[in-house]
Amino acid sequence: MAEHLASIFGTEKDKVHCSFYHKIGSCRHGDRCSRRHVKPTYSQTILVSNMYKNPSLKPDCTLTDDEIQRDFEGFYEDMFLELAKYGEIEELKICDNVGDHLLGNVYVKYRREDDAQKAVDSLNNRYYAGLPVWAELSPVTDFREACCRQYDSGECNRGGYCNFMHIRKPARSLVKSLFDGQDLTIREMRRVEGERRRKREYSERSASKSPRTPSPPRSPSRRRSRSPPEY
């Protein structure tokens, strides 16, 4: 029984837990959902809700598609550089959906769970564009399951209100540049840390091998004179 429940957890067959929340870390029903949303206590992935503000959604937007894309890539770069301060990023995904539960969501998958938790703790004390930032650990582990496959092939007929992620993609050259820069920074940090560790170990070895301070010479003891034998 336990094995069966574990095998269907978070799937459409699971009548207790919400499969949408399990797959994409968000649900259009929110707290009104009839199924449980199990929030993870640890995860490599975090969700920063409603961060990206697509200019094209404004009624008075006059930007061209190229200008909107440049605006998005500027946002993507800012997010990457800021979020990389907390740890090594493996994936950064930004939603282009218009449904409230996915609107402007930013998903970041870190290499280490500790870094994800550190990011959540810090970001929830921050503001962006005058509004408080809301970050939480996300159950998303595989973005292939969370993303709309029809959208990637240009065939999604639900538009921006689709319940799966519509990921807006920056230029490949930008993504490569950011991840290459991250790799260089990590290698440099490891090199500096290695040098510090070697210097610390050398100092500790030198201290253990240093000669002890010699004790002051002892004054020669006086020998008691022997009385000459009596004859």
Residue pairs with C-beta under 8 A, 6 or more apart in sequence:
8 14
9 17
9 22
10 17
10 19
10 22
10 23
10 139
11 19
12 19
14 35
15 35
16 35
16 36
17 35
17 36
17 37
17 38
18 27
18 29
18 33
18 35
18 36
18 37
19 35
20 26
20 27
20 28
20 163
21 27
21 33
21 35
21 37
21 38
21 139
22 38
22 139
23 140
23 145
23 146
23 164
24 102
24 140
24 146
24 163
24 164
24 165
25 45
25 47
25 107
25 138
25 139
25 140
25 146
26 47
26 49
26 101
26 102
26 105
27 33
27 37
27 101
28 99
28 100
28 101
28 163
30 101
38 139
39 136
39 137
39 139
40 137
40 138
40 139
41 137
42 113
42 116
42 117
42 137
43 113
43 116
43 137
43 138
43 139
43 141
44 90
44 109
44 110
44 111
44 112
44 113
44 116
44 141
45 107
45 108
45 109
45 110
45 116
45 137
45 138
45 139
45 140
45 141
46 107
46 108
46 110
46 116
46 119
46 120
46 123
46 135
46 136
46 137
46 138
47 105
47 106
47 107
47 135
47 136
47 137
47 138
47 140
48 105
48 106
48 107
48 108
48 123
48 133
48 134
48 135
49 104
49 105
49 134
49 135
49 136
50 103
50 104
50 105
50 134
51 79
51 94
51 104
51 105
51 106
51 128
51 133
52 72
52 75
52 94
52 95
52 96
52 104
52 105
52 106
52 168
53 104
53 129
54 68
54 72
54 96
54 104
55 61
55 63
55 68
55 71
56 63
56 68
57 98
61 68
63 71
72 94
72 168
72 170
73 170
73 171
73 174
75 94
76 92
76 94
76 170
76 174
77 170
77 174
77 178
79 92
79 94
79 106
79 108
80 89
80 92
80 178
81 178
83 89
83 92
83 108
83 119
84 182
84 185
86 110
86 115
86 116
86 118
86 119
86 122
87 110
87 111
87 112
87 114
87 115
87 116
87 118
87 119
88 110
88 111
88 112
88 115
88 182
88 186
89 108
89 109
89 110
89 111
89 179
89 182
90 109
90 110
90 111
91 107
91 108
91 109
91 143
92 106
92 107
92 108
92 109
93 106
93 107
93 108
93 143
93 147
93 165
93 167
94 104
94 105
94 106
94 107
94 167
94 168
95 102
95 103
95 104
95 105
95 106
95 107
95 165
95 166
95 167
95 168
96 160
96 166
96 167
96 168
97 103
97 105
97 160
97 161
97 162
97 165
97 166
98 159
98 160
98 161
99 160
99 161
99 162
99 163
102 163
102 165
102 166
105 165
107 138
107 140
107 143
107 146
107 165
108 116
108 119
109 116
109 140
109 143
110 116
110 119
116 137
117 137
119 135
120 135
120 136
120 137
123 133
123 135
124 132
124 133
124 134
124 135
126 132
126 133
127 133
140 146
143 165
143 167
146 164
146 165
147 164
147 165
147 166
147 167
148 156
148 158
148 162
148 164
148 165
148 166
150 156
150 157
151 162
151 164
151 166
151 167
152 167
156 162
156 166
160 166
